[in-house]
Amino acid sequence: MSTELEQVDLVEAEPVEDGDASAGGAVAAYDPATAALDALETKAVEELHASWPRKTRTGYARDWDNLDVRAAGWR
């Protein structure tokens, strides 16, 4: 494990009003309820996967790896 910091690119953004055409495209209004539900769903999926026994997680991972290898041959 490294203690070095990793440099990342920053994105500059400004809030816009609903329907502001100068934003360069469609602007979706921020909906706190949707954001909260998305966060809950993400956390639920993470906790579900974390609750699986280790052998189940590694078995599924191995199955997906094998499927990827077989699918690559079908292309």
PQR file with spaces between the fields and no chain letter, atoms N, CA, C, O and H, PARSE charges and radii, in Angstrom:
ATOM       1  N    MET     1       0.846   -1.172    0.000 -0.4000 1.5000
ATOM       2  CA   MET     1       0.000    0.000    0.000 -0.0000 2.0000
ATOM       3  C    MET     1       0.893    1.238    0.000  0.5500 1.7000
ATOM       4  O    MET     1       1.819    1.351    0.803 -0.5500 1.4000
ATOM       5  N    SER     2       0.607    2.138   -0.888 -0.4000 1.5000
ATOM       6  CA   SER     2       1.415    3.330   -1.039 -0.0000 2.0000
ATOM       7  C    SER     2       0.770    4.508   -0.316  0.5500 1.7000
ATOM       8  O    SER     2      -0.454    4.602   -0.223 -0.5500 1.4000
ATOM       9  H    SER     2      -0.145    2.046   -1.540  0.4000 1.0000
ATOM      10  N    THR     3       1.606    5.395    0.189 -0.4000 1.5000
ATOM      11  CA   THR     3       1.093    6.599    0.847 -0.0000 2.0000
ATOM      12  C    THR     3       1.218    7.824   -0.048  0.5500 1.7000
ATOM      13  O    THR     3       0.948    8.943    0.386 -0.5500 1.4000
ATOM      14  H    THR     3       2.600    5.318    0.114  0.4000 1.0000
ATOM      15  N    GLU     4       1.625    7.615   -1.292 -0.4000 1.5000
ATOM      16  CA   GLU     4       1.777    8.733   -2.217 -0.0000 2.0000
ATOM      17  C    GLU     4       0.408    9.235   -2.678  0.5500 1.7000
ATOM      18  O    GLU     4      -0.533    8.459   -2.844 -0.5500 1.4000
ATOM      19  H    GLU     4       1.844    6.706   -1.645  0.4000 1.0000
ATOM      20  N    LEU     5       0.322   10.538   -2.880 -0.4000 1.5000
ATOM      21  CA   LEU     5      -0.902   11.119   -3.393 -0.0000 2.0000
ATOM      22  C    LEU     5      -0.937   10.982   -4.902  0.5500 1.7000
ATOM      23  O    LEU     5       0.095   11.063   -5.568 -0.5500 1.4000
ATOM      24  H    LEU     5       1.086   11.169   -2.746  0.4000 1.0000
ATOM      25  N    GLU     6      -2.126   10.775   -5.434 -0.4000 1.5000
ATOM      26  CA   GLU     6      -2.299   10.638   -6.866 -0.0000 2.0000
ATOM      27  C    GLU     6      -2.912   11.924   -7.414  0.5500 1.7000
ATOM      28  O    GLU     6      -3.928   12.396   -6.904 -0.5500 1.4000
ATOM      29  H    GLU     6      -2.964   10.710   -4.893  0.4000 1.0000
ATOM      30  N    GLN     7      -2.299   12.487   -8.445 -0.4000 1.5000
ATOM      31  CA   GLN     7      -2.801   13.715   -9.043 -0.0000 2.0000
ATOM      32  C    GLN     7      -4.011   13.387   -9.914  0.5500 1.7000
ATOM      33  O    GLN     7      -3.987   12.432  -10.690 -0.5500 1.4000
ATOM      34  H    GLN     7      -1.473   12.104   -8.859  0.4000 1.0000
ATOM      35  N    VAL     8      -5.053   14.180   -9.781 -0.4000 1.5000
ATOM      36  CA   VAL     8      -6.265   13.987  -10.576 -0.0000 2.0000
ATOM      37  C    VAL     8      -6.617   15.297  -11.261  0.5500 1.7000
ATOM      38  O    VAL     8      -6.232   16.373  -10.804 -0.5500 1.4000
ATOM      39  H    VAL     8      -5.072   14.956   -9.151  0.4000 1.0000
ATOM      40  N    ASP     9      -7.352   15.194  -12.361 -0.4000 1.5000
ATOM      41  CA   ASP     9      -7.821   16.383  -13.060 -0.0000 2.0000
ATOM      42  C    ASP     9      -9.058   16.920  -12.354  0.5500 1.7000
ATOM      43  O    ASP     9      -9.903   16.150  -11.898 -0.5500 1.4000
ATOM      44  H    ASP     9      -7.664   14.319  -12.732  0.4000 1.0000
ATOM      45  N    LEU    10      -9.162   18.226  -12.266 -0.4000 1.5000
ATOM      46  CA   LEU    10     -10.328   18.847  -11.657 -0.0000 2.0000
ATOM      47  C    LEU    10     -11.255   19.365  -12.743  0.5500 1.7000
ATOM      48  O    LEU    10     -10.812   19.795  -13.808 -0.5500 1.4000
ATOM      49  H    LEU    10      -8.476   18.851  -12.637  0.4000 1.0000
ATOM      50  N    VAL    11     -12.527   19.316  -12.460 -0.4000 1.5000
ATOM      51  CA   VAL    11     -13.524   19.826  -13.386 -0.0000 2.0000
ATOM      52  C    VAL    11     -14.141   21.063  -12.755  0.5500 1.7000
ATOM      53  O    VAL    11     -14.645   21.020  -11.633 -0.5500 1.4000
ATOM      54  H    VAL    11     -12.887   18.967  -11.594  0.4000 1.0000
ATOM      55  N    GLU    12     -14.096   22.152  -13.484 -0.4000 1.5000
ATOM      56  CA   GLU    12     -14.713   23.379  -13.000 -0.0000 2.0000
ATOM      57  C    GLU    12     -16.140   23.435  -13.524  0.5500 1.7000
ATOM      58  O    GLU    12     -16.394   23.170  -14.700 -0.5500 1.4000
ATOM      59  H    GLU    12     -13.686   22.187  -14.395  0.4000 1.0000
ATOM      60  N    ALA    13     -17.062   23.781  -12.645 -0.4000 1.5000
ATOM      61  CA   ALA    13     -18.466   23.860  -13.042 -0.0000 2.0000
ATOM      62  C    ALA    13     -19.134   24.996  -12.291  0.5500 1.7000
ATOM      63  O    ALA    13     -18.687   25.409  -11.221 -0.5500 1.4000
ATOM      64  H    ALA    13     -16.856   23.996  -11.691  0.4000 1.0000
ATOM      65  N    GLU    14     -20.194   25.483  -12.866 -0.4000 1.5000
ATOM      66  CA   GLU    14     -20.982   26.528  -12.235 -0.0000 2.0000
ATOM      67  C    GLU    14     -22.431   26.092  -12.218  0.5500 1.7000
ATOM      68  O    GLU    14     -22.896   25.457  -13.165 -0.5500 1.4000
ATOM      69  H    GLU    14     -20.557   25.148  -13.736  0.4000 1.0000
ATOM      70  N    PRO    15     -23.154   26.421  -11.161 -0.5600 1.5000
ATOM      71  CA   PRO    15     -24.582   26.094  -11.139  0.2800 2.0000
ATOM      72  C    PRO    15     -25.325   26.905  -12.199  0.5500 1.7000
ATOM      73  O    PRO    15     -24.966   28.049  -12.475 -0.5500 1.4000
ATOM      74  N    VAL    16     -26.331   26.325  -12.773 -0.4000 1.5000
ATOM      75  CA   VAL    16     -27.144   27.020  -13.779 -0.0000 2.0000
ATOM      76  C    VAL    16     -28.602   26.948  -13.361  0.5500 1.7000
ATOM      77  O    VAL    16     -29.007   26.068  -12.602 -0.5500 1.4000
ATOM      78  H    VAL    16     -26.622   25.395  -12.549  0.4000 1.0000
ATOM      79  N    GLU    17     -29.367   27.877  -13.866 -0.4000 1.5000
ATOM      80  CA   GLU    17     -30.803   27.886  -13.616 -0.0000 2.0000
ATOM      81  C    GLU    17     -31.471   26.855  -14.523  0.5500 1.7000
ATOM      82  O    GLU    17     -30.954   26.539  -15.594 -0.5500 1.4000
ATOM      83  H    GLU    17     -29.038   28.592  -14.483  0.4000 1.0000
ATOM      84  N    ASP    18     -32.613   26.336  -14.095 -0.4000 1.5000
ATOM      85  CA   ASP    18     -33.377   25.405  -14.923 -0.0000 2.0000
ATOM      86  C    ASP    18     -33.650   26.003  -16.297  0.5500 1.7000
ATOM      87  O    ASP    18     -34.103   27.143  -16.397 -0.5500 1.4000
ATOM      88  H    ASP    18     -33.032   26.592  -13.224  0.4000 1.0000
ATOM      89  N    GLY    19     -33.384   25.254  -17.341 -0.4000 1.5000
ATOM      90  CA   GLY    19     -33.681   25.691  -18.691 -0.0000 2.0000
ATOM      91  C    GLY    19     -32.716   26.724  -19.240  0.5500 1.7000
ATOM      92  O    GLY    19     -33.028   27.371  -20.240 -0.5500 1.4000
ATOM      93  H    GLY    19     -33.017   24.328  -17.260  0.4000 1.0000
ATOM      94  N    ASP    20     -31.570   26.899  -18.631 -0.4000 1.5000
ATOM      95  CA   ASP    20     -30.577   27.873  -19.098 -0.0000 2.0000
ATOM      96  C    ASP    20     -29.951   27.356  -20.391  0.5500 1.7000
ATOM      97  O    ASP    20     -29.169   26.406  -20.370 -0.5500 1.4000
ATOM      98  H    ASP    20     -31.317   26.373  -17.819  0.4000 1.0000
ATOM      99  N    ALA    21     -30.296   27.980  -21.509 -0.4000 1.5000
ATOM     100  CA   ALA    21     -29.830   27.522  -22.822 -0.0000 2.0000
ATOM     101  C    ALA    21     -28.345   27.773  -23.027  0.5500 1.7000
ATOM     102  O    ALA    21     -27.727   27.117  -23.866 -0.5500 1.4000
ATOM     103  H    ALA    21     -30.932   28.752  -21.526  0.4000 1.0000
ATOM     104  N    SER    22     -27.756   28.698  -22.288 -0.4000 1.5000
ATOM     105  CA   SER    22     -26.349   29.010  -22.485 -0.0000 2.0000
ATOM     106  C    SER    22     -25.430   27.936  -21.903  0.5500 1.7000
ATOM     107  O    SER    22     -24.210   28.031  -22.035 -0.5500 1.4000
ATOM     108  H    SER    22     -28.258   29.231  -21.607  0.4000 1.0000
ATOM     109  N    ALA    23     -25.995   26.934  -21.270 -0.4000 1.5000
ATOM     110  CA   ALA    23     -25.193   25.886  -20.646 -0.0000 2.0000
ATOM     111  C    ALA    23     -24.616   24.918  -21.670  0.5500 1.7000
ATOM     112  O    ALA    23     -23.808   24.059  -21.315 -0.5500 1.4000
ATOM     113  H    ALA    23     -26.986   26.857  -21.163  0.4000 1.0000
ATOM     114  N    GLY    24     -25.006   25.036  -22.903 -0.4000 1.5000
ATOM     115  CA   GLY    24     -24.419   24.194  -23.943 -0.0000 2.0000
ATOM     116  C    GLY    24     -25.077   22.840  -24.086  0.5500 1.7000
ATOM     117  O    GLY    24     -24.431   21.898  -24.545 -0.5500 1.4000
ATOM     118  H    GLY    24     -25.662   25.733  -23.191  0.4000 1.0000
ATOM     119  N    GLY    25     -26.295   22.710  -23.723 -0.4000 1.5000
ATOM     120  CA   GLY    25     -26.987   21.438  -23.866 -0.0000 2.0000
ATOM     121  C    GLY    25     -28.066   21.294  -22.811  0.5500 1.7000
ATOM     122  O    GLY    25     -28.414   22.251  -22.119 -0.5500 1.4000
ATOM     123  H    GLY    25     -26.820   23.475  -23.349  0.4000 1.0000
ATOM     124  N    ALA    26     -28.579   20.104  -22.701 -0.4000 1.5000
ATOM     125  CA   ALA    26     -29.644   19.850  -21.742 -0.0000 2.0000
ATOM     126  C    ALA    26     -29.101   19.934  -20.323  0.5500 1.7000
ATOM     127  O    ALA    26     -28.030   19.407  -20.023 -0.5500 1.4000
ATOM     128  H    ALA    26     -28.296   19.327  -23.264  0.4000 1.0000
ATOM     129  N    VAL    27     -29.840   20.593  -19.470 -0.4000 1.5000
ATOM     130  CA   VAL    27     -29.443   20.732  -18.076 -0.0000 2.0000
ATOM     131  C    VAL    27     -30.509   20.062  -17.222  0.5500 1.7000
ATOM     132  O    VAL    27     -31.678   20.446  -17.259 -0.5500 1.4000
ATOM     133  H    VAL    27     -30.710   21.022  -19.714  0.4000 1.0000
ATOM     134  N    ALA    28     -30.108   19.078  -16.468 -0.4000 1.5000
ATOM     135  CA   ALA    28     -31.049   18.389  -15.595 -0.0000 2.0000
ATOM     136  C    ALA    28     -31.055   19.079  -14.243  0.5500 1.7000
ATOM     137  O    ALA    28     -30.001   19.399  -13.693 -0.5500 1.4000
ATOM     138  H    ALA    28     -29.158   18.765  -16.439  0.4000 1.0000
ATOM     139  N    ALA    29     -32.226   19.300  -13.721 -0.4000 1.5000
ATOM     140  CA   ALA    29     -32.336   19.912  -12.402 -0.0000 2.0000
ATOM     141  C    ALA    29     -31.913   18.902  -11.341  0.5500 1.7000
ATOM     142  O    ALA    29     -32.205   17.712  -11.456 -0.5500 1.4000
ATOM     143  H    ALA    29     -33.082   19.040  -14.167  0.4000 1.0000
ATOM     144  N    TYR    30     -31.232   19.376  -10.323 -0.4000 1.5000
ATOM     145  CA   TYR    30     -30.808   18.509   -9.224 -0.0000 2.0000
ATOM     146  C    TYR    30     -32.025   18.138   -8.399  0.5500 1.7000
ATOM     147  O    TYR    30     -32.758   19.008   -7.928 -0.5500 1.4000
ATOM     148  H    TYR    30     -30.995   20.343  -10.230  0.4000 1.0000
ATOM     149  N    ASP    31     -32.232   16.859   -8.232 -0.4000 1.5000
ATOM     150  CA   ASP    31     -33.353   16.373   -7.438 -0.0000 2.0000
ATOM     151  C    ASP    31     -32.788   15.642   -6.231  0.5500 1.7000
ATOM     152  O    ASP    31     -32.254   14.544   -6.387 -0.5500 1.4000
ATOM     153  H    ASP    31     -31.637   16.153   -8.615  0.4000 1.0000
ATOM     154  N    PRO    32     -32.885   16.210   -5.033 -0.5600 1.5000
ATOM     155  CA   PRO    32     -32.296   15.579   -3.854  0.2800 2.0000
ATOM     156  C    PRO    32     -32.909   14.217   -3.551  0.5500 1.7000
ATOM     157  O    PRO    32     -32.222   13.334   -3.039 -0.5500 1.4000
ATOM     158  N    ALA    33     -34.193   14.034   -3.860 -0.4000 1.5000
ATOM     159  CA   ALA    33     -34.829   12.738   -3.596 -0.0000 2.0000
ATOM     160  C    ALA    33     -34.209   11.662   -4.479  0.5500 1.7000
ATOM     161  O    ALA    33     -33.933   10.558   -4.010 -0.5500 1.4000
ATOM     162  H    ALA    33     -34.751   14.752   -4.276  0.4000 1.0000
ATOM     163  N    THR    34     -33.988   11.973   -5.750 -0.4000 1.5000
ATOM     164  CA   THR    34     -33.368   11.014   -6.668 -0.0000 2.0000
ATOM     165  C    THR    34     -31.937   10.710   -6.239  0.5500 1.7000
ATOM     166  O    THR    34     -31.501    9.560   -6.282 -0.5500 1.4000
ATOM     167  H    THR    34     -34.212   12.870   -6.131  0.4000 1.0000
ATOM     168  N    ALA    35     -31.218   11.734   -5.831 -0.4000 1.5000
ATOM     169  CA   ALA    35     -29.840   11.526   -5.373 -0.0000 2.0000
ATOM     170  C    ALA    35     -29.812   10.631   -4.140  0.5500 1.7000
ATOM     171  O    ALA    35     -28.951    9.759   -4.027 -0.5500 1.4000
ATOM     172  H    ALA    35     -31.573   12.669   -5.797  0.4000 1.0000
ATOM     173  N    ALA    36     -30.744   10.841   -3.220 -0.4000 1.5000
ATOM     174  CA   ALA    36     -30.797   10.018   -2.010 -0.0000 2.0000
ATOM     175  C    ALA    36     -31.148    8.573   -2.344  0.5500 1.7000
ATOM     176  O    ALA    36     -30.563    7.645   -1.784 -0.5500 1.4000
ATOM     177  H    ALA    36     -31.443   11.549   -3.312  0.4000 1.0000
ATOM     178  N    LEU    37     -32.096    8.379   -3.252 -0.4000 1.5000
ATOM     179  CA   LEU    37     -32.469    7.015   -3.646 -0.0000 2.0000
ATOM     180  C    LEU    37     -31.320    6.312   -4.368  0.5500 1.7000
ATOM     181  O    LEU    37     -31.089    5.122   -4.153 -0.5500 1.4000
ATOM     182  H    LEU    37     -32.570    9.132   -3.707  0.4000 1.0000
ATOM     183  N    ASP    38     -30.603    7.038   -5.217 -0.4000 1.5000
ATOM     184  CA   ASP    38     -29.440    6.456   -5.900 -0.0000 2.0000
ATOM     185  C    ASP    38     -28.379    6.022   -4.891  0.5500 1.7000
ATOM     186  O    ASP    38     -27.797    4.944   -5.018 -0.5500 1.4000
ATOM     187  H    ASP    38     -30.790    8.005   -5.391  0.4000 1.0000
ATOM     188  N    ALA    39     -28.134    6.865   -3.894 -0.4000 1.5000
ATOM     189  CA   ALA    39     -27.143    6.529   -2.868 -0.0000 2.0000
ATOM     190  C    ALA    39     -27.584    5.317   -2.051  0.5500 1.7000
ATOM     191  O    ALA    39     -26.767    4.457   -1.725 -0.5500 1.4000
ATOM     192  H    ALA    39     -28.606    7.740   -3.791  0.4000 1.0000
ATOM     193  N    LEU    40     -28.869    5.247   -1.722 -0.4000 1.5000
ATOM     194  CA   LEU    40     -29.387    4.090   -0.984 -0.0000 2.0000
ATOM     195  C    LEU    40     -29.258    2.805   -1.795  0.5500 1.7000
ATOM     196  O    LEU    40     -28.888    1.758   -1.264 -0.5500 1.4000
ATOM     197  H    LEU    40     -29.533    5.946   -1.987  0.4000 1.0000
ATOM     198  N    GLU    41     -29.567    2.898   -3.090 -0.4000 1.5000
ATOM     199  CA   GLU    41     -29.465    1.719   -3.950 -0.0000 2.0000
ATOM     200  C    GLU    41     -28.017    1.241   -4.042  0.5500 1.7000
ATOM     201  O    GLU    41     -27.744    0.045   -3.938 -0.5500 1.4000
ATOM     202  H    GLU    41     -29.867    3.748   -3.521  0.4000 1.0000
ATOM     203  N    THR    42     -27.098    2.178   -4.236 -0.4000 1.5000
ATOM     204  CA   THR    42     -25.680    1.825   -4.318 -0.0000 2.0000
ATOM     205  C    THR    42     -25.219    1.140   -3.044  0.5500 1.7000
ATOM     206  O    THR    42     -24.551    0.107   -3.099 -0.5500 1.4000
ATOM     207  H    THR    42     -27.320    3.149   -4.320  0.4000 1.0000
ATOM     208  N    LYS    43     -25.571    1.707   -1.898 -0.4000 1.5000
ATOM     209  CA   LYS    43     -25.171    1.137   -0.612 -0.0000 2.0000
ATOM     210  C    LYS    43     -25.805   -0.239   -0.413  0.5500 1.7000
ATOM     211  O    LYS    43     -25.153   -1.144    0.107 -0.5500 1.4000
ATOM     212  H    LYS    43     -26.113    2.546   -1.853  0.4000 1.0000
ATOM     213  N    ALA    44     -27.061   -0.409   -0.816 -0.4000 1.5000
ATOM     214  CA   ALA    44     -27.735   -1.696   -0.663 -0.0000 2.0000
ATOM     215  C    ALA    44     -27.046   -2.790   -1.481  0.5500 1.7000
ATOM     216  O    ALA    44     -26.863   -3.910   -1.005 -0.5500 1.4000
ATOM     217  H    ALA    44     -27.590    0.326   -1.238  0.4000 1.0000
ATOM     218  N    VAL    45     -26.671   -2.455   -2.707 -0.4000 1.5000
ATOM     219  CA   VAL    45     -25.983   -3.433   -3.560 -0.0000 2.0000
ATOM     220  C    VAL    45     -24.624   -3.784   -2.966  0.5500 1.7000
ATOM     221  O    VAL    45     -24.239   -4.953   -2.949 -0.5500 1.4000
ATOM     222  H    VAL    45     -26.820   -1.544   -3.094  0.4000 1.0000
ATOM     223  N    GLU    46     -23.886   -2.767   -2.471 -0.4000 1.5000
ATOM     224  CA   GLU    46     -22.584   -3.027   -1.858 -0.0000 2.0000
ATOM     225  C    GLU    46     -22.727   -3.934   -0.645  0.5500 1.7000
ATOM     226  O    GLU    46     -21.940   -4.864   -0.470 -0.5500 1.4000
ATOM     227  H    GLU    46     -24.199   -1.817   -2.485  0.4000 1.0000
ATOM     228  N    GLU    47     -23.732   -3.669    0.200 -0.4000 1.5000
ATOM     229  CA   GLU    47     -23.920   -4.485    1.396 -0.0000 2.0000
ATOM     230  C    GLU    47     -24.382   -5.896    1.042  0.5500 1.7000
ATOM     231  O    GLU    47     -24.000   -6.857    1.709 -0.5500 1.4000
ATOM     232  H    GLU    47     -24.371   -2.913    0.058  0.4000 1.0000
ATOM     233  N    LEU    48     -25.194   -6.026    0.006 -0.4000 1.5000
ATOM     234  CA   LEU    48     -25.622   -7.353   -0.431 -0.0000 2.0000
ATOM     235  C    LEU    48     -24.423   -8.179   -0.881  0.5500 1.7000
ATOM     236  O    LEU    48     -24.269   -9.333   -0.481 -0.5500 1.4000
ATOM     237  H    LEU    48     -25.504   -5.245   -0.537  0.4000 1.0000
ATOM     238  N    HIS    49     -23.581   -7.586   -1.712 -0.4000 1.5000
ATOM     239  CA   HIS    49     -22.400   -8.311   -2.196 -0.0000 2.0000
ATOM     240  C    HIS    49     -21.439   -8.622   -1.049  0.5500 1.7000
ATOM     241  O    HIS    49     -20.823   -9.687   -1.022 -0.5500 1.4000
ATOM     242  H    HIS    49     -23.706   -6.649   -2.037  0.4000 1.0000
ATOM     243  N    ALA    50     -21.313   -7.698   -0.109 -0.4000 1.5000
ATOM     244  CA   ALA    50     -20.419   -7.926    1.030 -0.0000 2.0000
ATOM     245  C    ALA    50     -20.943   -9.034    1.938  0.5500 1.7000
ATOM     246  O    ALA    50     -20.162   -9.675    2.642 -0.5500 1.4000
ATOM     247  H    ALA    50     -21.813   -6.832   -0.131  0.4000 1.0000
ATOM     248  N    SER    51     -22.255   -9.267    1.930 -0.4000 1.5000
ATOM     249  CA   SER    51     -22.832  -10.299    2.797 -0.0000 2.0000
ATOM     250  C    SER    51     -22.666  -11.708    2.234  0.5500 1.7000
ATOM     251  O    SER    51     -22.847  -12.687    2.958 -0.5500 1.4000
ATOM     252  H    SER    51     -22.889   -8.747    1.358  0.4000 1.0000
ATOM     253  N    TRP    52     -22.325  -11.820    0.954 -0.4000 1.5000
ATOM     254  CA   TRP    52     -22.126  -13.141    0.373 -0.0000 2.0000
ATOM     255  C    TRP    52     -20.873  -13.772    0.970  0.5500 1.7000
ATOM     256  O    TRP    52     -19.885  -13.079    1.213 -0.5500 1.4000
ATOM     257  H    TRP    52     -22.178  -11.025    0.366  0.4000 1.0000
ATOM     258  N    PRO    53     -20.906  -15.079    1.206 -0.5600 1.5000
ATOM     259  CA   PRO    53     -19.690  -15.753    1.676  0.2800 2.0000
ATOM     260  C    PRO    53     -18.552  -15.581    0.667  0.5500 1.7000
ATOM     261  O    PRO    53     -18.792  -15.409   -0.528 -0.5500 1.4000
ATOM     262  N    ARG    54     -17.315  -15.630    1.159 -0.4000 1.5000
ATOM     263  CA   ARG    54     -16.139  -15.420    0.315 -0.0000 2.0000
ATOM     264  C    ARG    54     -16.112  -16.395   -0.865  0.5500 1.7000
ATOM     265  O    ARG    54     -15.798  -16.003   -1.989 -0.5500 1.4000
ATOM     266  H    ARG    54     -17.119  -15.769    2.130  0.4000 1.0000
ATOM     267  N    LYS    55     -16.441  -17.655   -0.611 -0.4000 1.5000
ATOM     268  CA   LYS    55     -16.413  -18.649   -1.700 -0.0000 2.0000
ATOM     269  C    LYS    55     -17.431  -18.306   -2.786  0.5500 1.7000
ATOM     270  O    LYS    55     -17.186  -18.536   -3.970 -0.5500 1.4000
ATOM     271  H    LYS    55     -16.696  -17.973    0.302  0.4000 1.0000
ATOM     272  N    THR    56     -18.564  -17.760   -2.381 -0.4000 1.5000
ATOM     273  CA   THR    56     -19.568  -17.368   -3.368 -0.0000 2.0000
ATOM     274  C    THR    56     -19.040  -16.233   -4.234  0.5500 1.7000
ATOM     275  O    THR    56     -19.168  -16.273   -5.457 -0.5500 1.4000
ATOM     276  H    THR    56     -18.763  -17.573   -1.419  0.4000 1.0000
ATOM     277  N    ARG    57     -18.440  -15.211   -3.598 -0.4000 1.5000
ATOM     278  CA   ARG    57     -17.907  -14.078   -4.367 -0.0000 2.0000
ATOM     279  C    ARG    57     -16.817  -14.528   -5.324  0.5500 1.7000
ATOM     280  O    ARG    57     -16.824  -14.130   -6.489 -0.5500 1.4000
ATOM     281  H    ARG    57     -18.336  -15.179   -2.604  0.4000 1.0000
ATOM     282  N    THR    58     -15.877  -15.349   -4.862 -0.4000 1.5000
ATOM     283  CA   THR    58     -14.785  -15.775   -5.740 -0.0000 2.0000
ATOM     284  C    THR    58     -15.301  -16.715   -6.823  0.5500 1.7000
ATOM     285  O    THR    58     -14.804  -16.697   -7.949 -0.5500 1.4000
ATOM     286  H    THR    58     -15.871  -15.671   -3.915  0.4000 1.0000
ATOM     287  N    GLY    59     -16.288  -17.532   -6.491 -0.4000 1.5000
ATOM     288  CA   GLY    59     -16.863  -18.436   -7.492 -0.0000 2.0000
ATOM     289  C    GLY    59     -17.544  -17.663   -8.609  0.5500 1.7000
ATOM     290  O    GLY    59     -17.357  -17.961   -9.789 -0.5500 1.4000
ATOM     291  H    GLY    59     -16.691  -17.547   -5.576  0.4000 1.0000
ATOM     292  N    TYR    60     -18.348  -16.651   -8.221 -0.4000 1.5000
ATOM     293  CA   TYR    60     -19.004  -15.833   -9.233 -0.0000 2.0000
ATOM     294  C    TYR    60     -17.974  -15.079  -10.069  0.5500 1.7000
ATOM     295  O    TYR    60     -18.127  -14.972  -11.286 -0.5500 1.4000
ATOM     296  H    TYR    60     -18.500  -16.409   -7.263  0.4000 1.0000
ATOM     297  N    ALA    61     -16.947  -14.565   -9.442 -0.4000 1.5000
ATOM     298  CA   ALA    61     -15.911  -13.831  -10.177 -0.0000 2.0000
ATOM     299  C    ALA    61     -15.240  -14.751  -11.196  0.5500 1.7000
ATOM     300  O    ALA    61     -14.989  -14.350  -12.333 -0.5500 1.4000
ATOM     301  H    ALA    61     -16.823  -14.651   -8.453  0.4000 1.0000
ATOM     302  N    ARG    62     -14.954  -15.977  -10.784 -0.4000 1.5000
ATOM     303  CA   ARG    62     -14.324  -16.943  -11.686 -0.0000 2.0000
ATOM     304  C    ARG    62     -15.272  -17.274  -12.847  0.5500 1.7000
ATOM     305  O    ARG    62     -14.840  -17.383  -13.994 -0.5500 1.4000
ATOM     306  H    ARG    62     -15.158  -16.303   -9.861  0.4000 1.0000
ATOM     307  N    ASP    63     -16.570  -17.433  -12.539 -0.4000 1.5000
ATOM     308  CA   ASP    63     -17.540  -17.723  -13.597 -0.0000 2.0000
ATOM     309  C    ASP    63     -17.606  -16.593  -14.619  0.5500 1.7000
ATOM     310  O    ASP    63     -17.654  -16.850  -15.822 -0.5500 1.4000
ATOM     311  H    ASP    63     -16.921  -17.345  -11.607  0.4000 1.0000
ATOM     312  N    TRP    64     -17.610  -15.326  -14.146 -0.4000 1.5000
ATOM     313  CA   TRP    64     -17.661  -14.195  -15.058 -0.0000 2.0000
ATOM     314  C    TRP    64     -16.395  -14.124  -15.896  0.5500 1.7000
ATOM     315  O    TRP    64     -16.461  -13.810  -17.084 -0.5500 1.4000
ATOM     316  H    TRP    64     -17.571  -15.117  -13.169  0.4000 1.0000
ATOM     317  N    ASP    65     -15.234  -14.412  -15.292 -0.4000 1.5000
ATOM     318  CA   ASP    65     -13.985  -14.411  -16.053 -0.0000 2.0000
ATOM     319  C    ASP    65     -14.043  -15.450  -17.157  0.5500 1.7000
ATOM     320  O    ASP    65     -13.635  -15.182  -18.287 -0.5500 1.4000
ATOM     321  H    ASP    65     -15.181  -14.667  -14.327  0.4000 1.0000
ATOM     322  N    ASN    66     -14.549  -16.639  -16.838 -0.4000 1.5000
ATOM     323  CA   ASN    66     -14.657  -17.704  -17.843 -0.0000 2.0000
ATOM     324  C    ASN    66     -15.633  -17.317  -18.943  0.5500 1.7000
ATOM     325  O    ASN    66     -15.399  -17.612  -20.114 -0.5500 1.4000
ATOM     326  H    ASN    66     -14.880  -16.857  -15.921  0.4000 1.0000
ATOM     327  N    LEU    67     -16.727  -16.656  -18.572 -0.4000 1.5000
ATOM     328  CA   LEU    67     -17.695  -16.221  -19.570 -0.0000 2.0000
ATOM     329  C    LEU    67     -17.073  -15.199  -20.507  0.5500 1.7000
ATOM     330  O    LEU    67     -17.302  -15.246  -21.715 -0.5500 1.4000
ATOM     331  H    LEU    67     -16.917  -16.417  -17.620  0.4000 1.0000
ATOM     332  N    ASP    68     -16.286  -14.272  -19.961 -0.4000 1.5000
ATOM     333  CA   ASP    68     -15.619  -13.273  -20.796 -0.0000 2.0000
ATOM     334  C    ASP    68     -14.685  -13.934  -21.801  0.5500 1.7000
ATOM     335  O    ASP    68     -14.628  -13.523  -22.960 -0.5500 1.4000
ATOM     336  H    ASP    68     -16.100  -14.234  -18.979  0.4000 1.0000
ATOM     337  N    VAL    69     -13.952  -14.956  -21.365 -0.4000 1.5000
ATOM     338  CA   VAL    69     -13.015  -15.653  -22.249 -0.0000 2.0000
ATOM     339  C    VAL    69     -13.792  -16.373  -23.362  0.5500 1.7000
ATOM     340  O    VAL    69     -13.403  -16.316  -24.528 -0.5500 1.4000
ATOM     341  H    VAL    69     -13.998  -15.290  -20.424  0.4000 1.0000
ATOM     342  N    ARG    70     -14.886  -17.046  -22.999 -0.4000 1.5000
ATOM     343  CA   ARG    70     -15.672  -17.748  -24.006 -0.0000 2.0000
ATOM     344  C    ARG    70     -16.329  -16.758  -24.966  0.5500 1.7000
ATOM     345  O    ARG    70     -16.368  -17.000  -26.172 -0.5500 1.4000
ATOM     346  H    ARG    70     -15.202  -17.092  -22.052  0.4000 1.0000
ATOM     347  N    ALA    71     -16.851  -15.635  -24.436 -0.4000 1.5000
ATOM     348  CA   ALA    71     -17.513  -14.643  -25.284 -0.0000 2.0000
ATOM     349  C    ALA    71     -16.529  -14.020  -26.257  0.5500 1.7000
ATOM     350  O    ALA    71     -16.907  -13.701  -27.384 -0.5500 1.4000
ATOM     351  H    ALA    71     -16.819  -15.439  -23.456  0.4000 1.0000
ATOM     352  N    ALA    72     -15.288  -13.840  -25.858 -0.4000 1.5000
ATOM     353  CA   ALA    72     -14.270  -13.266  -26.748 -0.0000 2.0000
ATOM     354  C    ALA    72     -14.058  -14.173  -27.958  0.5500 1.7000
ATOM     355  O    ALA    72     -13.775  -13.681  -29.051 -0.5500 1.4000
ATOM     356  H    ALA    72     -14.981  -14.100  -24.942  0.4000 1.0000
ATOM     357  N    GLY    73     -14.188  -15.472  -27.783 -0.4000 1.5000
ATOM     358  CA   GLY    73     -14.031  -16.408  -28.890 -0.0000 2.0000
ATOM     359  C    GLY    73     -15.214  -16.397  -29.844  0.5500 1.7000
ATOM     360  O    GLY    73     -15.080  -16.812  -30.995 -0.5500 1.4000
ATOM     361  H    GLY    73     -14.418  -15.870  -26.895  0.4000 1.0000
ATOM     362  N    TRP    74     -16.371  -15.931  -29.387 -0.4000 1.5000
ATOM     363  CA   TRP    74     -17.568  -15.900  -30.221 -0.0000 2.0000
ATOM     364  C    TRP    74     -17.618  -14.681  -31.113  0.5500 1.7000
ATOM     365  O    TRP    74     -18.396  -14.646  -32.066 -0.5500 1.4000
ATOM     366  H    TRP    74     -16.480  -15.595  -28.452  0.4000 1.0000
ATOM     367  N    ARG    75     -16.815  -13.690  -30.829 -0.4000 1.5000
ATOM     368  CA   ARG    75     -16.887  -12.442  -31.607 -0.0000 2.0000
ATOM     369  C    ARG    75     -16.245  -12.589  -32.947  0.5500 1.7000
ATOM     370  O    ARG    75     -16.217  -11.637  -33.727 -0.5500 1.4000
ATOM     371  H    ARG    75     -16.183  -13.718  -30.055  0.4000 1.0000
